[in-house]
Amino acid sequence: MFGWTGRFAEVDLGSGAAAYGETDGALARRFLGGRGLGVALLGGELGLDPFDPAMPFYLGVGPITATRCPTDGRACLLSRSPLTMTIFDTNGGGRCGTQLKRAGLDYVVVRGRAPEPSLIAIEDGAVRVERCTGLWGAGVHEATGALHREGGSVLCIGPAGERLVRFACVMIDGHSNFGRGGAGAVWGAKRLKAIVVRGTGRPAVADPEGLARAGRDIRRMLDASPIVMGKMGLKEVGTTALLDLMHARRMMPTRNFRETRFEEEPMVCAAELKARFGRRRAGCAGCHILCKKTDDRGRALPEFETLSHMSALLGIDDPAAVVEANLQCNDLGLDTVSTAATIACRAERRGAFPSGEEFVRLVRAVGTRSPGDGDALAEGSARWAAANGCPELSMSVKGLELAGYDPRGARGMALAYAVAGRGGCHLRAYPIKHEILRKPVPSDRFSFEGKARIVAIEEDANAMVDSLIACKFAFFGATIEEYAKALAAATGEPYEAQDLLRMGERVVVMERLANCRNGFGRADDRLPDRFFAEAGSSGGGIEVPPLDRAEFERTLDRYYRIRGYDGRGAPGDACLRRLEIGT
């Protein structure tokens, strides 16, 4: 097989045994890798409680990983979320994807629970389970430093994952992460502290010259994109450039989404962070954009979603507190968005938002499940709010807290949040490209017109990107056509753009099927009532009215018709036949 290594491993943590097999070529060609292959392999198994020892998780890469195609260094982690109970994939960068592929594996499936704290060591195709009791309880920084090997990658959980915080994440090389959804808690339930991976091989590609040409075309388009390479683009500023944009568009979630504009935003914006802490470029293996930013001491600075929620969502204008809270989350292994959103839910219930100092203390309490607030908040905002008699204050969909875009300011984003298979995720469709960034074509952000089809198309495209597996930021400049050429050159298969979009659609529908089997349906494709009852922060010539519920429901119906779902939100027989699902 070109592109793929043709090999995978299965690990049983209970026995410590590792078994190897040959990647199913037909399945790989149909689903590529990453998210798509993970759904195809495990979608029918994810009905157990996420903390059940028998619950599997998948770690996989794609056919362009480690081939020197631009943004080829990412990997995918997939299981069932303890936060949302949906099927849940999350992808991350750093060096892990490149190292897993160079170690000669397309993916690893892990089952069971270790009898004592353990790690999985992967090196050039050899997989073994080792004890690591001495690192259980250690923070991510300490554990990563102890496990790091020259050229390798360390995936590890912190105290939050060990204590089964439902939104604990898996950190990658200390800075990147498999965030959202609680993958770190899945590892903690298995007593898995880390995966350490290192490889020295090079994947074979079918057409090296064709891949080099496709790579040059992709880089040219990235370099020509002001969103990627401009003065205020991802290369120079990172994702924090979006903070100013959301503030100006009056759609910045503020004080638990009660408002949509944070007047103190200049105190915490990207320019202010640079002035106070400096700014250095960092990023994933195989990427020349380097959108991650660190301070002058090499410590990770918050990205947009983190910066927005740790400032505006909580009413905090103290950049030092925001930076410290972000570092605490990284060391504890906490998803920053859910952490801040859950604390914001508590703040509204109490009628007082925290100071920066109090917020940092609460982050520590959540990550260690300290008795009282810490333990209660570790369940996530939906469970916390329900337990405290205020479910309406959890700004979440399917239990996943909404990110840094208020849905009243972009109707496509409103629909995308509601129908996202893994909960209130902004990245499943990301219609912000159309509504705010105006790429590839602009659309009226205050209208539902055409948004059902835009969301469906963008969901398909992003499922494809997550299966390649590439970085979504690359598609602010390059297109599916360029990556289809790169994929064809890597694998020797005649892929075209429409083939990839169809594959992406198949993945989205298969995820929907998995969720339907677990009891999800139309009743779960809903937004918090606040967005239909309360207006945003209008002003400056911009009106931010509440969403129209009737229009939202009509748009949801249109989305279901486009997808081929029935009125309950389940894929119909014609949809399954058309996509050859179950055949």
C-alpha positions as CSV (number, residue, x, y, z in Angstrom):
1,M,0.0,0.0,0.0
2,F,1.3,3.4,-0.9
3,G,0.5,6.2,1.5
4,W,-0.7,3.8,4.3
5,T,1.8,1.7,6.2
6,G,-0.5,-1.3,5.9
7,R,-0.1,-2.2,9.6
8,F,-2.0,-1.5,12.8
9,A,-1.8,-2.6,16.5
10,E,-4.4,-3.6,19.1
11,V,-3.5,-3.2,22.8
12,D,-5.2,-4.9,25.7
13,L,-4.2,-2.9,28.8
14,G,-5.6,-5.6,31.1
15,S,-3.2,-8.3,30.0
16,G,-0.5,-5.9,28.7
17,A,-0.6,-7.8,25.3
18,A,-0.2,-6.1,21.9
19,A,-1.3,-7.8,18.7
20,Y,-0.6,-6.6,15.1
21,G,-2.6,-6.8,11.9
22,E,-2.7,-5.7,8.3
23,T,-4.7,-2.6,7.5
24,D,-7.8,-3.4,5.5
25,G,-6.9,-1.9,2.1
26,A,-10.4,-1.5,0.9
27,L,-11.6,0.1,4.1
28,A,-8.6,2.5,4.1
29,R,-9.2,3.5,0.5
30,R,-12.9,4.2,1.3
31,F,-12.3,6.1,4.6
32,L,-8.7,7.3,4.3
33,G,-7.6,7.4,8.0
34,G,-8.0,9.7,11.0
35,R,-11.7,10.3,11.8
36,G,-13.1,8.4,8.9
37,L,-11.3,5.1,9.5
38,G,-11.9,5.5,13.2
39,V,-15.7,5.8,12.7
40,A,-15.7,2.8,10.3
41,L,-13.8,0.6,12.7
42,L,-15.4,1.6,16.1
43,G,-18.7,3.2,15.2
44,G,-20.6,0.1,16.0
45,E,-18.8,-0.6,19.3
46,L,-19.4,2.7,21.1
47,G,-22.5,1.9,23.1
48,L,-20.7,1.2,26.4
49,D,-20.2,3.6,29.2
50,P,-17.1,5.7,28.4
51,F,-15.5,4.5,31.7
52,D,-16.2,0.8,31.0
53,P,-12.9,-1.1,30.7
54,A,-14.1,-2.6,27.5
55,M,-14.7,0.8,25.9
56,P,-12.1,1.1,23.1
57,F,-10.3,4.2,21.8
58,Y,-8.6,4.7,18.5
59,L,-5.5,6.7,17.7
60,G,-4.9,7.0,13.9
61,V,-3.2,9.0,11.2
62,G,-3.9,9.3,7.4
63,P,-2.4,8.5,4.0
64,I,-0.7,11.9,3.7
65,T,0.8,11.9,7.2
66,A,4.6,12.2,7.3
67,T,4.8,12.5,3.5
68,R,5.9,16.2,3.5
69,C,2.6,17.4,2.2
70,P,1.8,20.7,4.0
71,T,0.1,20.3,7.4
72,D,0.7,16.5,7.4
73,G,1.6,16.1,11.1
74,R,-1.8,15.7,12.8
75,A,-3.5,12.6,14.4
76,C,-7.0,11.7,15.5
77,L,-8.2,10.2,18.8
78,L,-11.7,8.7,18.8
79,S,-14.0,7.1,21.4
80,R,-17.2,7.8,23.2
81,S,-17.3,11.1,25.2
82,P,-17.9,11.0,29.0
83,L,-19.0,14.6,28.8
84,T,-21.6,14.3,25.9
85,M,-22.0,10.5,25.6
86,T,-21.8,11.0,21.8
87,I,-19.3,9.4,19.5
88,F,-16.4,11.8,19.7
89,D,-13.2,12.4,17.7
90,T,-10.6,15.0,18.4
91,N,-7.5,15.8,16.4
92,G,-4.3,17.4,17.4
93,G,-0.9,18.4,16.1
94,G,2.6,18.4,17.7
95,R,4.8,15.5,16.6
96,C,2.5,12.6,17.4
97,G,1.0,12.0,14.0
98,T,4.3,12.1,12.2
99,Q,5.9,9.8,14.7
100,L,3.1,7.2,14.7
101,K,3.3,7.0,10.9
102,R,7.1,6.8,10.9
103,A,6.8,4.0,13.5
104,G,5.0,2.0,10.8
105,L,1.4,2.1,12.1
106,D,-1.7,3.5,10.5
107,Y,-3.6,3.3,13.8
108,V,-3.7,1.8,17.3
109,V,-6.8,0.5,19.1
110,V,-6.6,0.3,22.9
111,R,-9.0,-1.7,25.1
112,G,-9.1,-2.8,28.7
113,R,-8.0,-1.3,32.0
114,A,-4.4,-1.7,33.3
115,P,-4.0,-3.2,36.8
116,E,-1.8,-0.3,37.7
117,P,-0.8,3.0,36.1
118,S,0.8,2.3,32.8
119,L,2.0,3.7,29.5
120,I,2.2,2.4,26.0
121,A,5.6,2.7,24.3
122,I,5.6,2.5,20.5
123,E,8.9,2.5,18.6
124,D,9.4,1.5,15.0
125,G,6.4,-0.9,15.0
126,A,7.1,-2.5,18.3
127,V,4.3,-1.8,20.9
128,R,4.6,-2.6,24.6
129,V,2.8,-1.8,27.8
130,E,5.0,-0.6,30.7
131,R,4.3,0.4,34.3
132,C,4.6,4.0,35.2
133,T,3.3,4.2,38.8
134,G,5.9,6.9,39.6
135,L,4.3,9.3,37.2
136,W,0.7,8.9,38.3
137,G,-0.3,12.1,39.9
138,A,2.3,14.1,38.1
139,G,1.4,17.2,36.0
140,V,1.8,17.1,32.3
141,H,5.0,19.2,32.3
142,E,6.7,16.8,34.7
143,A,5.5,13.7,33.0
144,T,6.3,14.9,29.5
145,G,9.8,15.9,30.5
146,A,10.4,12.5,32.2
147,L,9.1,10.5,29.1
148,H,10.5,12.6,26.3
149,R,12.9,10.9,23.9
150,E,14.9,12.7,21.2
151,G,12.7,13.1,18.1
152,G,9.7,11.3,19.7
153,S,6.3,12.5,20.9
154,V,4.7,12.2,24.3
155,L,0.9,12.0,24.7
156,C,-0.1,12.2,28.3
157,I,-2.8,13.1,30.8
158,G,-2.5,15.2,33.9
159,P,-4.3,15.0,37.3
160,A,-7.6,15.9,35.6
161,G,-7.7,12.8,33.5
162,E,-6.6,10.6,36.4
163,R,-9.5,12.0,38.5
164,L,-12.0,11.5,35.7
165,V,-12.8,15.1,35.1
166,R,-15.3,14.8,32.3
167,F,-13.6,17.4,30.1
168,A,-10.0,16.3,30.7
169,C,-7.9,16.3,27.6
170,V,-4.8,14.4,26.4
171,M,-1.9,16.7,26.0
172,I,0.6,16.3,23.1
173,D,4.2,17.2,23.7
174,G,3.2,19.5,26.5
175,H,1.5,22.2,24.4
176,S,-0.9,20.8,21.8
177,N,-3.8,18.6,22.8
178,F,-6.6,16.2,21.9
179,G,-9.1,18.7,23.4
180,R,-12.8,18.8,24.1
181,G,-15.0,15.8,25.0
182,G,-13.0,14.2,27.8
183,A,-10.6,11.8,26.1
184,G,-8.2,12.4,29.0
185,A,-10.9,10.9,31.4
186,V,-11.2,7.9,29.1
187,W,-7.5,7.3,29.5
188,G,-7.7,7.9,33.2
189,A,-10.4,5.2,33.6
190,K,-8.0,2.8,31.8
191,R,-5.1,3.9,34.1
192,L,-3.3,4.9,31.0
193,K,-0.9,7.8,31.8
194,A,0.8,8.2,28.4
195,I,1.6,7.0,25.0
196,V,5.2,7.5,24.0
197,V,5.9,7.1,20.2
198,R,9.0,7.3,18.1
199,G,9.7,6.2,14.6
200,T,12.5,6.4,12.1
201,G,10.8,5.0,8.9
202,R,9.5,6.9,5.9
203,P,6.1,6.0,4.4
204,A,6.3,5.0,0.7
205,V,4.4,7.2,-1.8
206,A,3.3,6.2,-5.3
207,D,4.3,9.4,-7.1
208,P,7.0,11.5,-5.2
209,E,7.2,14.1,-8.0
210,G,3.5,14.5,-8.2
211,L,3.3,14.9,-4.4
212,A,6.0,17.5,-4.5
213,R,4.1,19.4,-7.2
214,A,0.9,19.3,-5.2
215,G,2.7,20.4,-2.1
216,R,4.2,23.4,-3.9
217,D,0.7,24.3,-5.2
218,I,-0.7,24.1,-1.7
219,R,2.1,26.2,-0.2
220,R,1.6,28.8,-2.9
221,M,-2.1,29.2,-2.1
222,L,-1.4,29.4,1.6
223,D,1.3,32.0,1.1
224,A,-1.2,34.1,-1.0
225,S,-3.9,34.0,1.7
226,P,-4.0,37.1,4.0
227,I,-5.9,35.0,6.6
228,V,-3.0,32.6,6.8
229,M,0.1,34.7,6.0
230,G,-1.1,38.3,6.3
231,K,0.0,40.9,8.9
232,M,-2.9,39.9,11.1
233,G,-3.0,36.3,9.9
234,L,-2.3,32.9,11.5
235,K,1.4,33.0,10.9
236,E,2.0,36.3,12.6
237,V,-0.7,36.6,15.3
238,G,-2.1,33.1,15.6
239,T,-5.8,32.4,16.1
240,T,-6.0,35.2,18.7
241,A,-6.5,37.6,15.8
242,L,-10.1,36.5,15.8
243,L,-10.7,38.1,19.2
244,D,-10.7,41.6,17.7
245,L,-13.0,40.4,14.8
246,M,-15.6,38.8,17.1
247,H,-15.5,42.0,19.3
248,A,-16.1,44.2,16.3
249,R,-18.9,42.0,14.9
250,R,-20.6,42.0,18.3
251,M,-20.7,38.2,18.6
252,M,-18.1,37.7,21.4
253,P,-19.6,35.5,24.1
254,T,-19.5,37.6,27.2
255,R,-20.5,36.9,30.9
256,N,-21.9,33.4,30.1
257,F,-23.4,34.6,26.8
258,R,-25.6,37.2,28.5
259,E,-23.9,39.8,26.3
260,T,-22.1,39.7,22.9
261,R,-19.5,42.4,23.3
262,F,-16.7,42.7,25.9
263,E,-15.8,46.4,26.3
264,E,-12.6,45.5,28.1
265,E,-11.4,43.5,25.1
266,P,-8.4,45.8,24.4
267,M,-6.9,44.7,27.8
268,V,-6.6,41.1,26.7
269,C,-6.3,41.2,22.9
270,A,-3.4,39.7,20.9
271,A,-1.5,43.0,20.8
272,E,-1.7,43.4,24.6
273,L,-0.5,39.8,25.1
274,K,2.5,40.4,22.8
275,A,3.4,43.6,24.6
276,R,3.3,41.9,28.0
277,F,4.6,38.5,27.3
278,G,6.3,38.6,23.9
279,R,5.5,36.3,21.0
280,R,7.4,33.4,19.5
281,R,6.2,31.1,16.7
282,A,5.7,27.4,17.2
283,G,3.6,24.7,15.6
284,C,3.1,21.2,14.4
285,A,5.5,18.9,12.6
286,G,5.3,19.4,8.8
287,C,3.7,22.8,9.0
288,H,5.3,26.1,7.8
289,I,2.4,28.3,9.2
290,L,3.4,27.8,12.8
291,C,0.2,29.3,14.2
292,K,0.9,28.4,17.9
293,K,2.4,31.2,19.9
294,T,4.6,31.1,23.0
295,D,5.9,33.8,25.3
296,D,9.6,34.8,25.6
297,R,10.1,32.0,28.0
298,G,8.7,29.4,25.7
299,R,5.4,28.9,27.6
300,A,2.3,28.4,25.5
301,L,0.1,31.5,25.1
302,P,-3.7,31.0,24.9
303,E,-5.3,30.6,21.5
304,F,-8.5,32.3,20.4
305,E,-11.1,30.0,22.0
306,T,-9.2,29.9,25.3
307,L,-8.5,33.7,25.3
308,S,-12.1,34.5,24.5
309,H,-13.6,32.3,27.2
310,M,-11.1,33.0,29.9
311,S,-11.6,36.8,29.5
312,A,-14.9,37.9,28.0
313,L,-17.0,34.9,29.0
314,L,-16.0,35.4,32.6
315,G,-15.8,39.2,32.5
316,I,-12.0,39.1,33.3
317,D,-9.7,41.8,31.9
318,D,-6.5,40.5,33.6
319,P,-4.2,39.1,30.9
320,A,-1.8,37.7,33.5
321,A,-4.6,35.7,35.0
322,V,-5.7,34.4,31.6
323,V,-2.1,33.3,30.7
324,E,-1.7,31.6,34.1
325,A,-5.0,29.8,33.9
326,N,-4.1,28.5,30.4
327,L,-0.8,27.2,31.8
328,Q,-2.6,25.6,34.7
329,C,-5.1,23.9,32.3
330,N,-2.2,22.6,30.2
331,D,-0.4,21.1,33.2
332,L,-3.6,19.6,34.7
333,G,-4.8,18.3,31.3
334,L,-8.0,20.3,31.1
335,D,-10.0,21.4,28.1
336,T,-9.8,25.2,28.4
337,V,-13.2,25.9,26.7
338,S,-15.3,23.6,28.9
339,T,-13.3,24.7,32.0
340,A,-14.1,28.4,31.5
341,A,-17.6,27.8,30.4
342,T,-18.5,25.6,33.4
343,I,-17.1,28.2,35.7
344,A,-19.0,30.9,33.9
345,C,-22.2,28.9,34.4
346,R,-21.5,28.8,38.1
347,A,-20.8,32.5,38.2
348,E,-24.1,33.4,36.6
349,R,-25.9,31.1,39.1
350,R,-24.1,32.9,42.0
351,G,-24.8,36.3,40.5
352,A,-21.1,37.3,40.6
353,F,-18.3,36.6,38.1
354,P,-14.8,35.7,39.5
355,S,-11.7,37.9,39.7
356,G,-8.7,36.7,37.8
357,E,-7.2,35.4,41.0
358,E,-10.3,33.5,42.0
359,F,-10.6,32.0,38.5
360,V,-7.1,30.6,38.6
361,R,-7.9,29.0,42.0
362,L,-11.1,27.5,40.6
363,V,-9.2,26.0,37.6
364,R,-6.9,24.2,40.0
365,A,-9.8,23.0,42.1
366,V,-11.5,21.6,39.0
367,G,-8.4,19.9,37.7
368,T,-7.8,18.1,41.0
369,R,-11.5,17.5,41.8
370,S,-11.0,19.3,45.1
371,P,-14.0,18.7,47.5
372,G,-16.9,21.1,47.0
373,D,-16.8,23.3,43.9
374,G,-14.0,21.6,42.2
375,D,-15.5,18.1,42.3
376,A,-19.0,19.4,41.3
377,L,-17.7,21.5,38.4
378,A,-15.6,18.6,37.1
379,E,-18.9,17.1,35.8
380,G,-19.2,19.9,33.2
381,S,-21.7,22.7,32.9
382,A,-24.8,20.6,31.8
383,R,-24.6,18.2,34.7
384,W,-23.6,21.0,37.2
385,A,-26.5,23.2,36.1
386,A,-29.0,20.3,36.2
387,A,-27.8,19.4,39.7
388,N,-28.2,23.0,40.9
389,G,-31.7,23.5,39.5
390,C,-30.6,25.9,36.7
391,P,-30.2,23.8,33.5
392,E,-31.0,26.9,31.4
393,L,-27.6,28.4,32.4
394,S,-25.5,25.7,30.7
395,M,-24.6,27.2,27.3
396,S,-24.1,23.8,25.7
397,V,-25.4,21.5,23.0
398,K,-25.6,17.7,23.8
399,G,-23.5,18.6,26.9
400,L,-20.6,20.2,25.0
401,E,-20.1,23.8,25.9
402,L,-20.3,26.3,23.0
403,A,-17.1,28.0,21.9
404,G,-16.1,31.6,21.1
405,Y,-18.8,32.5,18.6
406,D,-22.2,33.7,19.8
407,P,-24.9,32.1,17.6
408,R,-27.0,35.2,17.5
409,G,-24.4,36.9,15.4
410,A,-24.2,34.2,12.7
411,R,-27.2,32.0,11.8
412,G,-25.2,29.4,10.1
413,M,-23.1,29.0,13.2
414,A,-26.4,28.6,15.2
415,L,-27.5,25.7,13.0
416,A,-24.0,24.1,13.0
417,Y,-23.8,24.1,16.8
418,A,-27.2,22.4,17.0
419,V,-26.6,19.6,14.6
420,A,-22.9,18.9,15.3
421,G,-22.6,15.2,16.0
422,R,-20.2,15.6,18.9
423,G,-22.2,18.5,20.6
424,G,-21.8,22.3,20.5
425,C,-18.7,22.3,18.4
426,H,-17.7,25.2,16.1
427,L,-15.4,23.1,14.0
428,R,-17.8,20.5,12.6
429,A,-19.0,22.9,9.9
430,Y,-17.3,26.3,10.7
431,P,-19.7,28.5,8.6
432,I,-17.8,31.4,10.1
433,K,-15.7,31.1,7.0
434,H,-18.7,32.3,4.9
435,E,-20.4,34.5,7.4
436,I,-17.4,36.4,8.9
437,L,-14.3,35.6,6.9
438,R,-16.3,35.7,3.7
439,K,-14.5,32.7,2.2
440,P,-15.1,31.3,-0.4
441,V,-18.1,33.6,-0.9
442,P,-19.8,35.9,1.7
443,S,-23.3,35.2,3.1
444,D,-25.7,37.3,5.2
445,R,-24.8,36.3,8.8
446,F,-28.2,37.4,10.1
447,S,-30.2,35.2,7.7
448,F,-31.0,31.5,7.8
449,E,-31.4,31.5,4.0
450,G,-29.1,28.9,2.4
451,K,-27.5,28.0,5.7
452,A,-28.8,24.4,5.8
453,R,-26.9,23.5,2.6
454,I,-23.8,25.5,3.6
455,V,-23.6,23.6,6.9
456,A,-24.1,20.2,5.3
457,I,-21.4,20.9,2.7
458,E,-19.0,22.2,5.2
459,E,-19.6,19.3,7.5
460,D,-18.7,16.9,4.7
461,A,-15.6,18.9,3.8
462,N,-14.4,19.0,7.4
463,A,-15.0,15.3,7.8
464,M,-12.8,14.7,4.8
465,V,-10.1,17.0,6.2
466,D,-10.2,15.1,9.5
467,S,-9.8,11.9,7.7
468,L,-6.8,12.9,5.4
469,I,-5.8,14.0,8.2
470,A,-4.8,17.7,7.5
471,C,-5.2,21.0,9.3
472,K,-8.5,22.9,8.7
473,F,-6.5,26.2,8.7
474,A,-4.9,25.1,5.4
475,F,-8.2,25.3,3.7
476,F,-8.4,29.1,4.3
477,G,-5.9,29.2,1.4
478,A,-5.8,25.8,-0.4
479,T,-8.8,23.9,-1.6
480,I,-10.0,20.3,-1.7
481,E,-8.8,20.0,-5.3
482,E,-5.1,20.6,-4.3
483,Y,-5.3,18.1,-1.5
484,A,-7.0,15.5,-3.8
485,K,-4.0,15.7,-6.1
486,A,-1.7,15.3,-3.1
487,L,-3.7,12.3,-1.9
488,A,-3.7,10.7,-5.4
489,A,0.0,11.2,-5.7
490,A,0.6,9.7,-2.2
491,T,-1.6,6.6,-2.7
492,G,-1.6,6.0,-6.4
493,E,-5.5,6.0,-6.3
494,P,-7.4,8.3,-8.7
495,Y,-9.0,10.5,-6.0
496,E,-10.8,13.7,-7.1
497,A,-12.5,16.4,-5.0
498,Q,-16.0,15.0,-5.4
499,D,-14.8,11.5,-4.2
500,L,-13.5,13.1,-1.0
501,L,-16.7,15.1,-0.3
502,R,-18.7,11.9,-0.8
503,M,-16.4,10.1,1.7
504,G,-16.9,13.0,4.1
505,E,-20.7,12.8,3.8
506,R,-20.5,9.1,4.5
507,V,-18.5,9.7,7.7
508,V,-21.0,12.3,8.9
509,V,-23.9,10.0,8.4
510,M,-22.2,7.0,10.0
511,E,-21.5,9.2,13.1
512,R,-25.2,10.2,13.1
513,L,-26.1,6.5,13.1
514,A,-23.9,5.7,16.0
515,N,-25.4,8.6,18.0
516,C,-29.0,7.5,17.1
517,R,-28.2,4.0,18.4
518,N,-27.2,5.7,21.7
519,G,-30.5,7.5,21.9
520,F,-29.8,10.9,20.3
521,G,-32.3,12.5,18.0
522,R,-34.0,15.8,17.0
523,A,-34.6,16.7,20.7
524,D,-30.8,17.0,21.1
525,D,-30.3,19.2,18.0
526,R,-31.3,22.3,20.0
527,L,-29.7,25.5,21.3
528,P,-30.1,26.9,24.8
529,D,-33.3,28.9,25.2
530,R,-31.4,32.1,25.9
531,F,-30.5,32.6,22.2
532,F,-34.2,32.6,21.2
533,A,-35.4,34.8,24.1
534,E,-32.7,37.4,24.6
535,A,-31.0,39.8,22.2
536,G,-27.3,40.3,22.0
537,S,-25.4,43.5,22.6
538,S,-26.5,45.8,19.7
539,G,-24.8,49.1,18.9
540,G,-22.5,50.8,16.5
541,G,-25.0,50.3,13.7
542,I,-25.2,46.5,14.3
543,E,-28.5,44.9,15.6
544,V,-28.1,41.5,17.3
545,P,-31.7,40.2,17.7
546,P,-32.6,36.9,19.3
547,L,-32.9,33.9,17.0
548,D,-36.3,33.2,15.5
549,R,-37.3,29.8,16.8
550,A,-39.8,29.0,14.0
551,E,-37.2,29.9,11.3
552,F,-34.6,27.9,13.1
553,E,-36.9,24.8,13.2
554,R,-37.7,25.3,9.4
555,T,-34.0,25.5,8.7
556,L,-33.4,22.3,10.8
557,D,-36.1,20.6,8.7
558,R,-34.3,21.7,5.5
559,Y,-31.0,20.4,6.8
560,Y,-32.6,17.0,7.5
561,R,-34.1,16.8,4.0
562,I,-30.7,17.7,2.5
563,R,-29.0,15.0,4.5
564,G,-31.8,12.4,3.9
565,Y,-32.8,12.2,7.6
566,D,-36.3,11.6,8.8
567,G,-38.2,14.0,11.0
568,R,-36.6,12.6,14.1
569,G,-33.1,13.3,12.7
570,A,-32.3,9.6,11.8
571,P,-30.7,8.7,8.5
572,G,-33.4,7.2,6.2
573,D,-33.0,4.0,4.1
574,A,-32.5,5.9,0.9
575,C,-29.7,7.9,2.4
576,L,-28.0,4.8,3.6
577,R,-28.3,3.1,0.2
578,R,-27.0,6.1,-1.6
579,L,-23.9,6.3,0.5
580,E,-23.6,2.5,0.5
581,I,-23.6,2.3,4.3
582,G,-24.3,-1.1,5.7
583,T,-23.4,-2.8,2.4
